[in-house]
C-alpha cells in the first residue's frame, strides 16, 4: 500500500475563517484524482469544511500557484490553494 501524497493546503479569505486555519499539510487519499474530488473529500472532513465548501463550484483552486478548472487532474503538486470568488472594488 503506497503512502498518501503529502501536500501543503492554503486557505484564503472567508474559507480560512470558516475552516479555522490558513494552512495545513495533508495526505491526500489515492481516490482523490481531480480538483472536484478534492473539494468533495474536504467537505467530508468536518462541519467547518462542509460549511466553507457548501458551494464548491464557486471555489477557485490553484495547484502550485496555477489556477485550474475543477475537472483538472491533481497530479502531485506541492501546494494547493483554495480561494473564494473574487469581488470587484
Residue pairs with C-beta under 8 A, 6 or more apart in sequence:
2 30
3 27
4 27
4 28
4 29
4 30
5 27
5 28
5 76
6 25
6 26
6 27
6 28
7 25
7 26
7 28
7 77
7 78
7 79
7 80
8 23
8 24
8 25
8 78
8 79
8 80
9 23
9 24
9 25
9 26
9 79
9 80
9 81
9 82
10 22
10 23
10 79
10 80
10 81
10 82
11 19
11 21
11 22
11 23
11 52
11 81
11 82
12 22
12 81
12 82
12 83
12 84
13 83
13 84
14 52
14 84
15 52
15 53
15 59
15 82
15 83
15 84
16 22
18 48
18 49
18 51
18 52
19 48
19 49
19 52
20 48
28 38
28 41
28 74
29 41
31 37
31 41
32 38
32 41
32 74
33 73
33 74
34 70
34 71
34 72
34 73
34 74
35 61
35 63
35 68
35 69
35 70
35 71
35 72
35 74
36 56
36 70
36 71
37 74
38 61
38 74
38 80
39 53
39 56
39 59
39 61
39 70
39 82
40 56
42 49
42 53
43 49
43 50
43 53
43 54
43 56
44 50
53 59
53 82
56 70
57 70
58 84
58 85
59 82
59 83
59 84
59 85
60 67
60 82
60 83
60 84
60 85
60 86
61 67
61 68
61 70
61 72
61 80
61 81
61 82
61 83
62 68
62 79
62 80
62 81
62 83
63 72
63 74
63 75
63 77
63 79
63 80
64 77
64 78
64 79
65 79
65 81
74 80
